[in-house]
Amino acid sequence: MVSTLGTNTLYAQEPDEPATDDLGDVSDAFQEYFFEALKQKGIENYELALEALKKAFNAAQDNPKNIAVLDFESGKNLIQLKRYDEAETALLAALKITGERRDVLEVIYDLYYQQKDYASAIPWVEKLMKGDDDYKEDLSNLYYQTKQYTRALELLDELDQSWGESVYRDSLRRQIYKLTGNTEGAIDNLESKIDKNPRNEQDYLNLIFLYSEEGNTEKAFELALKLQEQIPNSEKVHLALYKFYLEESNLSKALESIEIVLKSNTIEKEGKFKVLSDYINYVASHPEEEGTLEKLVPFIESGEDGKIFEKFGLYFISKNKPDLALQFYEKGTVLDPDNYSLLKNTLLLQIDTKKWEAAATLSEERLTIFPAQPLLYLLNGVANNELQKAEKALSSLEMGVDFLLDDPKMERDFYLQMAKAYQILGKQGKVEEYQNKAAKIQTSNRP
């Protein structure tokens, strides 16, 4: 049965590229063990990778450069096994030899972050910041995690001045305001800043949020209108205005603001997604306005983020309108071909609505992007079986089953589809063989 397919957990395997440029003059034995370790790590056999690395250590002939490479690789495998103390020892040993190499610093930072040891992560991020300002945003988050709220806010303000508005930074700033409970102080500070510079758009937006959090909707709306007066061409003000208009049931004004947001080149995708999500939720409780959703589609079709179309699709599925949902899903997969979640939902809905040709074509096309995802092979097999193309179905199913990693439910589905393909081909012996394989899996997994 295909209906169980959507619940399977899938694993894409993406082996690291061998760091051959880091190796000096090495023996054949060293190379053999080193590349065996990379291979095992690539297929997530971390214990076997460590065993191969131990053998490579013995063959390294005390060459410091190669020892550093092996320590580095050992550290990465140990992190995957959550053996964090050993990983730390290995990575620091590598760093002692290599100096402050960026790739080693990044893994050490990740090591502490995974353990939620944010205080220990800070000095490593500060080192990384020397070569990449992007890490300043990481540092602001670490300040937040370690309750250094004043430093976090100062850095967030600095980043806003340098880089402009960010949905992520706005969200972090708002969380700090909530946690510190010093809303009154934050409001006073922002009001003072606006008095000194009444054309700073971000200060208005931050203050609008604080008033909204305080429940002072009237003051927040008043401030949004003041921002619009001060900066008539402001697009970001509509990130606030549309909400106020919806609360007033002033739908025409709300849609005007939403359209401005969607057409904007200065508002991030996350902001646009939030606006659309809010409006879809509004329509869900005001079903008489469902027709207005279609009016928004032309403003988002030129975008690249399939999440928006996925949100539309989920809405129409909740309204039991699968054909309309599929239209949005399929538009989204064209705009965002690398979105696996959207692709999976699209294919499953195509199968459920018996769009066999579309499912066969789409799954075959996207296997070039996701060649290690077994579900795509399975759905391709299902669609081709329904199209009576049993040979194509078998080819896909036989290839896909090799990518399974401990997923008995999906394995059973593969065997049942293979049996169906052989049934179409009239090979009864093979039909029974794969039906028996499927039955054994079903028996062994009964509670």
Secondary structure, 3 states (H helix, E strand, C coil): CCCCHHHCCCCCCCCCCCCHHHCCCCCHHHHHHHHHHHHHHHCCCHHHHHHHHHHHHHHCCCCHHHHHHHHHHHHHHHHHCCCHHHHHHHHHHHHHHHCCCHHHHHHHHHHHHHCCCHHHHHHHHHHHHCCCCCHHHHHHHHHHHCCCHHHHHHHHHHHHHHHCCCHHHHHHHHHHHHHHCCHHHHHHHHHHHHHHCCCCHHHHHHHHHHHHHCCCHHHHHHHHHHHHHHCCCCCCCHHHHHHHHHHCCCHHHHHHHHHHHHHCCCCCHHHHHHHHHHHHHHHHHCHHHCHHHHHHHHHCCCCCCCHHHHHHHHHHHHCCCHHHHHHHHHHHHHHCCCCHHHHHHHHHHHHHCCCHHHHHHHHHHHCCCCCCCHHHHHHHHHHHHHCCCHHHHHHHHHHHHHHCCCCHHHHHHHHHHHHHHHHHHCCHHHHHHHHHHHHHHHHHCCC
